[in-house]
Amino acid sequence: MESICPNHEKCPIFNGILAGKEITAKSYRRMYCEAGGAKYHECKRFQVKGIFGKCPGDLLPNSNLSMEEIATRYQMTLS
């Protein structure tokens, strides 16, 4: 299993969506993106992309929204 999330290249969280919040972004990268497969599988962004084929740009890795809530809020359907 990879140590860095396979979605990191296109992930806005990994690549700077949290402008002005570098400490928070670095924490997310350390806790989810770069912590190995067991951890990035806990990332809500990773889970959503796996289910829906895409992920909303502003969804945070530690979101407490359910998949149903995410689908409704972002008008997503299974791909």
DSSP file (Angstrom, degrees, kcal/mol; ACC not computed):
  #  RESIDUE AA STRUCTURE BP1 BP2  ACC     N-H-->O    O-->H-N    N-H-->O    O-->H-N    TCO  KAPPA ALPHA  PHI   PSI    X-CA   Y-CA   Z-CA
    1    1 A M              0   0    0      0, 0.0    36,-0.1     0, 0.0    37,-0.1   0.000 360.0 360.0 360.0 142.1    0.0    0.0    0.0
    2    2 A E        -     0   0    0      1,-0.1    35,-0.8    34,-0.1     3,-0.0  -0.281 360.0-144.8 -67.3 151.0    1.2    3.5   -0.8
    3    3 A S  S    S+     0   0    0     33,-0.2    33,-2.1     1,-0.1     2,-0.4   0.711  88.0  53.8 -88.8 -21.8    2.4    5.8    1.9
    4    4 A I  S    S-     0   0    0     31,-0.2    30,-0.2    30,-0.1    29,-0.1  -0.925 102.6 -97.9-112.7 139.3    1.0    8.9    0.1
    5    5 A C    >   -     0   0    0     28,-2.5     3,-1.7    -2,-0.4     4,-0.2  -0.233  25.0-134.8 -53.0 133.1   -2.7    9.1   -1.0
    6    6 A P  T 3  S+     0   0    0      0, 0.0     3,-0.3     0, 0.0    -1,-0.2   0.657 104.8  56.6 -67.0 -13.0   -3.0    8.2   -4.7
    7    7 A N  T >> S+     0   0    0      1,-0.2     3,-1.0     2,-0.1     4,-0.7   0.395  75.8 102.6 -94.3   2.5   -5.3   11.2   -5.1
    8    8 A H  G X4  +     0   0    0     -3,-1.7     3,-0.7     1,-0.2    -1,-0.2   0.809  68.0  64.9 -61.3 -32.8   -2.8   13.7   -3.8
    9    9 A E  G 34 S+     0   0    0     -3,-0.3    -1,-0.2     1,-0.2    -2,-0.1   0.848 116.2  27.6 -61.8 -33.6   -1.8   15.2   -7.2
   10   10 A K  G <4 S+     0   0    0     -3,-1.0    -1,-0.2     4,-0.0    -2,-0.2   0.354  93.1 115.7-108.1   4.7   -5.3   16.6   -7.9
   11   11 A C    <X  -     0   0    0     -4,-0.7     4,-2.0    -3,-0.7     6,-0.1  -0.636  52.7-156.4 -81.2 121.3   -6.4   17.1   -4.3
   12   12 A P  T  4>S+     0   0    0      0, 0.0     5,-3.7     0, 0.0     6,-0.3   0.797  94.4  55.7 -68.0 -26.2   -7.0   20.8   -3.5
   13   13 A I  T >45S+     0   0    0      3,-0.2     3,-0.9     2,-0.2     5,-0.3   0.941 111.9  42.5 -67.5 -46.1   -6.4   20.1    0.2
   14   14 A F  T 345S+     0   0    0      1,-0.2    -1,-0.2     2,-0.1    -6,-0.1   0.839 119.3  46.2 -65.5 -33.4   -3.0   18.6   -0.5
   15   15 A N  T 3<5S-     0   0    0     -4,-2.0    -1,-0.2    -7,-0.1    -2,-0.2   0.141 128.8 -76.1-106.5  19.1   -2.2   21.3   -3.0
   16   16 A G  T < 5S+     0   0    0     -3,-0.9     3,-0.4    -4,-0.2    -3,-0.2   0.693  74.4 138.4 110.4  18.7   -3.2   24.5   -1.2
   17   17 A I  S   <S+     0   0    0     -5,-3.7     2,-1.3     1,-0.3    -4,-0.2   0.805  72.9  70.1 -63.2 -25.5   -6.9   25.2   -1.0
   18   18 A L  S >  S+     0   0    0     -6,-0.3     3,-2.6    -5,-0.3     7,-0.3  -0.293  75.8 179.7 -89.2  52.1   -6.4   26.3    2.6
   19   19 A A  T 3  S+     0   0    0     -2,-1.3    -2,-0.0    -3,-0.4    -3,-0.0  -0.274  70.3  19.3 -55.8 133.6   -4.6   29.4    1.6
   20   20 A G  T 3  S+     0   0    0      1,-0.0    -1,-0.3     3,-0.0     3,-0.1   0.396 111.6  81.3  84.2  -3.7   -3.6   31.4    4.7
   21   21 A K    <>  +     0   0    0     -3,-2.6     4,-2.7     1,-0.1     5,-0.2  -0.395  47.0 147.8-127.1  53.6   -4.1   28.3    6.8
   22   22 A E  H  > S+     0   0    0      1,-0.2     4,-2.7     2,-0.2     5,-0.2   0.848  71.2  53.7 -61.3 -36.8   -0.7   26.6    6.2
   23   23 A I  H  > S+     0   0    0      2,-0.2     4,-2.0     1,-0.2    -1,-0.2   0.919 111.5  45.6 -65.6 -42.6   -0.5   25.0    9.6
   24   24 A T  H  > S+     0   0    0      2,-0.2     4,-2.5     1,-0.2    -2,-0.2   0.931 113.9  48.8 -64.3 -45.8   -4.0   23.4    9.2
   25   25 A A  H  X S+     0   0    0     -4,-2.7     4,-2.6    -7,-0.3    -2,-0.2   0.908 111.0  50.3 -61.0 -42.5   -3.1   22.2    5.7
   26   26 A K  H  X S+     0   0    0     -4,-2.7     4,-2.4    -5,-0.2    -1,-0.2   0.884 109.8  51.4 -64.0 -37.9    0.1   20.7    6.9
   27   27 A S  H  X S+     0   0    0     -4,-2.0     4,-3.0     2,-0.2     5,-0.2   0.926 110.1  48.4 -64.7 -45.3   -1.7   18.9    9.7
   28   28 A Y  H  X>S+     0   0    0     -4,-2.5     4,-2.7     2,-0.2     5,-1.0   0.934 112.3  49.2 -59.8 -46.1   -4.2   17.5    7.2
   29   29 A R  I  <>S+     0   0    0     -4,-2.6     5,-3.1     1,-0.2     6,-0.2   0.919 115.3  43.9 -59.8 -43.3   -1.4   16.3    4.9
   30   30 A R  I  <5S+     0   0    0     -4,-2.4    -2,-0.2     3,-0.2    -1,-0.2   0.903 118.8  42.7 -68.5 -41.4    0.5   14.7    7.8
   31   31 A M  I  <5S+     0   0    0     -4,-3.0    -2,-0.2    -5,-0.2    -1,-0.2   0.810 136.3   4.2 -77.5 -30.7   -2.6   13.1    9.4
   32   32 A Y  I ><5S+     0   0    0     -4,-2.7     3,-0.7    -5,-0.2    -3,-0.2   0.769 126.0  45.2-119.2 -59.9   -4.3   11.8    6.2
   33   33 A C  I 3 <S+     0   0    0     -5,-1.0   -28,-2.5     1,-0.2     3,-0.3   0.848 124.3  26.9 -65.7 -39.4   -2.4   12.3    2.9
   34   34 A E  T 3 <S+     0   0    0     -5,-3.1    -1,-0.2   -30,-0.2    -4,-0.1   0.252  98.3  87.7-110.7  11.8    1.1   11.2    3.9
   35   35 A A  S <  S-     0   0    0     -3,-0.7     4,-0.3     1,-0.3     3,-0.2   0.254  96.1 -98.3-100.4  12.9    0.3    8.8    6.8
   36   36 A G    >>  -     0   0    0    -33,-2.1     4,-2.4    -3,-0.3     3,-0.9  -0.114  48.9 -58.5  94.0 166.9   -0.1    5.6    4.8
   37   37 A G  H 3> S+     0   0    0    -35,-0.8     4,-1.8     1,-0.3    -1,-0.2   0.824 126.9  58.3 -56.6 -39.9   -3.0    3.7    3.4
   38   38 A A  H 34 S+     0   0    0      1,-0.2    -1,-0.3    -3,-0.2     4,-0.2   0.872 113.7  40.1 -60.9 -35.4   -4.8    3.1    6.7
   39   39 A K  H X> S+     0   0    0     -3,-0.9     3,-1.5    -4,-0.3     4,-0.6   0.903 112.6  50.5 -83.3 -43.6   -5.0    6.8    7.3
   40   40 A Y  H >< S+     0   0    0     -4,-2.4     3,-0.6     1,-0.3     6,-0.2   0.782 103.4  62.2 -70.3 -19.5   -5.8    8.1    3.9
   41   41 A H  T 3< S+     0   0    0     -4,-1.8    -1,-0.3    -5,-0.3    -2,-0.2   0.710  99.8  55.7 -70.7 -18.5   -8.6    5.6    3.7
   42   42 A E  T <4 S+     0   0    0     -3,-1.5     2,-0.2    -4,-0.2    -1,-0.2   0.616  83.5 108.4 -83.2 -14.3  -10.1    7.4    6.7
   43   43 A C    <X  -     0   0    0     -3,-0.6     4,-2.2    -4,-0.6     5,-0.2  -0.467  67.1-144.9 -67.7 127.0  -10.1   10.7    4.7
   44   44 A K  H  > S+     0   0    0     17,-2.6     4,-2.7    -2,-0.2     5,-0.2   0.852 100.6  55.8 -62.5 -34.5  -13.6   11.7    3.8
   45   45 A R  H  > S+     0   0    0      2,-0.2     4,-2.4     1,-0.2    -1,-0.2   0.927 107.9  47.7 -63.4 -44.5  -12.3   13.1    0.5
   46   46 A F  H  > S+     0   0    0     -6,-0.2     4,-1.9     1,-0.2    -2,-0.2   0.915 113.9  47.9 -61.5 -44.1  -10.8    9.7   -0.4
   47   47 A Q  H  X S+     0   0    0     -4,-2.2     4,-1.8     2,-0.2    -2,-0.2   0.922 111.5  49.0 -63.9 -45.9  -14.0    7.9    0.5
   48   48 A V  H  X>S+     0   0    0     -4,-2.7     4,-3.4     1,-0.2     5,-0.5   0.915 110.8  50.0 -62.9 -43.8  -16.2   10.3   -1.4
   49   49 A K  H  X5S+     0   0    0     -4,-2.4     4,-1.8     1,-0.2    -1,-0.2   0.894 109.7  52.4 -62.4 -38.3  -14.1   10.0   -4.5
   50   50 A G  H  <5S+     0   0    0     -4,-1.9    -1,-0.2    -5,-0.2    -2,-0.2   0.855 118.8  35.2 -64.9 -34.7  -14.2    6.3   -4.3
   51   51 A I  H  <5S+     0   0    0     -4,-1.8    28,-0.6    -5,-0.1    -2,-0.2   0.906 132.2  25.1 -85.8 -46.0  -18.0    6.2   -4.1
   52   52 A F  H  <5S-     0   0    0     -4,-3.4    -3,-0.2     2,-0.3    25,-0.2   0.560  97.5-121.1-101.1 -10.4  -18.9    9.1   -6.4
   53   53 A G  S  <<S+     0   0    0     -4,-1.8     2,-0.3    -5,-0.5    -4,-0.2   0.401  89.3  46.4  84.9  -4.7  -15.9    9.3   -8.7
   54   54 A K  S    S-     0   0    0     -6,-0.5    -2,-0.3    -9,-0.0    -1,-0.1  -0.957  70.4-139.3-157.2 169.2  -15.2   12.9   -7.7
   55   55 A C        -     0   0    0     -2,-0.3   -10,-0.1    -3,-0.1    -9,-0.0  -0.999  27.2-107.9-139.9 135.6  -15.0   15.0   -4.6
   56   56 A P    >   -     0   0    0      0, 0.0     3,-1.4     0, 0.0    -7,-0.1  -0.358  30.5-126.7 -59.4 139.5  -16.2   18.5   -3.9
   57   57 A G  T 3  S+     0   0    0      1,-0.3   -40,-0.1   -45,-0.1   -12,-0.0   0.783 105.0  47.4 -60.0 -30.4  -13.3   21.0   -3.7
   58   58 A D  T 3  S+     0   0    0      2,-0.1     2,-0.3   -46,-0.0    -1,-0.3   0.379  79.6 117.1 -98.6   5.8  -14.2   22.3   -0.3
   59   59 A L    <   -     0   0    0     -3,-1.4   -46,-0.1     1,-0.0   -14,-0.1  -0.588  59.5-137.7 -74.1 130.0  -14.9   19.0    1.5
   60   60 A L    >   -     0   0    0     -2,-0.3     3,-1.8     1,-0.1   -16,-0.1  -0.570  15.0-119.4 -89.5 152.7  -12.4   18.6    4.4
   61   61 A P  T 3  S+     0   0    0      0, 0.0   -17,-2.6     0, 0.0    -1,-0.1   0.786 114.0  45.0 -59.2 -28.8  -10.7   15.3    5.2
   62   62 A N  T 3  S+     0   0    0    -19,-0.2   -19,-0.1   -18,-0.1    -3,-0.0   0.079  80.2 150.4-105.5  23.7  -12.3   15.2    8.6
   63   63 A S    <   -     0   0    0     -3,-1.8   -19,-0.0     1,-0.1    -4,-0.0  -0.246  39.1-152.5 -56.0 140.6  -15.8   16.1    7.6
   64   64 A N        +     0   0    0      2,-0.0     2,-0.2   -20,-0.0    -1,-0.1   0.298  57.1 119.4 -98.8   9.2  -18.5   14.6    9.8
   65   65 A L        -     0   0    0      1,-0.1     2,-0.1     4,-0.1    -2,-0.0  -0.486  64.3-124.4 -71.2 142.6  -21.1   14.6    7.1
   66   66 A S     >  -     0   0    0     -2,-0.2     4,-2.4     1,-0.1     5,-0.2  -0.361  26.9-105.8 -77.2 167.2  -22.5   11.2    6.1
   67   67 A M  H  > S+     0   0    0      1,-0.2     4,-2.6     2,-0.2     5,-0.2   0.880 123.7  52.5 -61.6 -37.1  -22.3   10.1    2.5
   68   68 A E  H  > S+     0   0    0      2,-0.2     4,-2.3     1,-0.2    -1,-0.2   0.913 109.5  48.2 -64.9 -42.5  -26.0   10.8    2.2
   69   69 A E  H  > S+     0   0    0      2,-0.2     4,-2.9     1,-0.2     5,-0.2   0.893 112.4  49.0 -65.0 -39.4  -25.6   14.3    3.5
   70   70 A I  H  X S+     0   0    0     -4,-2.4     4,-2.6     2,-0.2     6,-0.2   0.930 110.3  51.0 -64.8 -45.2  -22.7   14.9    1.1
   71   71 A A  H  <>S+     0   0    0     -4,-2.6     5,-2.2     1,-0.2     4,-0.4   0.910 115.7  42.3 -58.7 -43.3  -24.7   13.5   -1.9
   72   72 A T  H ><5S+     0   0    0     -4,-2.3     3,-0.8     3,-0.2    -2,-0.2   0.951 115.8  47.0 -69.5 -50.0  -27.6   15.9   -1.0
   73   73 A R  H 3<5S+     0   0    0     -4,-2.9    -2,-0.2     1,-0.2    -1,-0.2   0.882 124.2  32.1 -60.7 -40.5  -25.5   19.0   -0.2
   74   74 A Y  T 3<5S-     0   0    0     -4,-2.6    -1,-0.2    -5,-0.2    -2,-0.2   0.285 105.6-121.9-104.2  10.0  -23.3   18.7   -3.3
   75   75 A Q  T < 5 +     0   0    0     -3,-0.8     2,-0.3    -4,-0.4    -3,-0.2   0.928  54.9 162.6  49.8  54.6  -26.0   17.1   -5.6
   76   76 A M      < -     0   0    0     -5,-2.2     2,-0.3    -6,-0.2    -1,-0.2  -0.791  21.1-173.7-107.2 146.9  -23.9   14.1   -6.3
   77   77 A T        -     0   0    0     -2,-0.3     2,-0.0   -25,-0.2    -5,-0.0  -0.916  41.8 -79.4-130.8 160.6  -24.9   10.7   -7.7
   78   78 A L              0   0    0     -2,-0.3   -26,-0.2     1,-0.2   -25,-0.1  -0.332 360.0 360.0 -60.5 136.9  -23.0    7.5   -8.1
   79   79 A S              0   0    0    -28,-0.6    -1,-0.2   -25,-0.1   -27,-0.1   0.471 360.0 360.0 -87.0 360.0  -20.9    7.6  -11.2
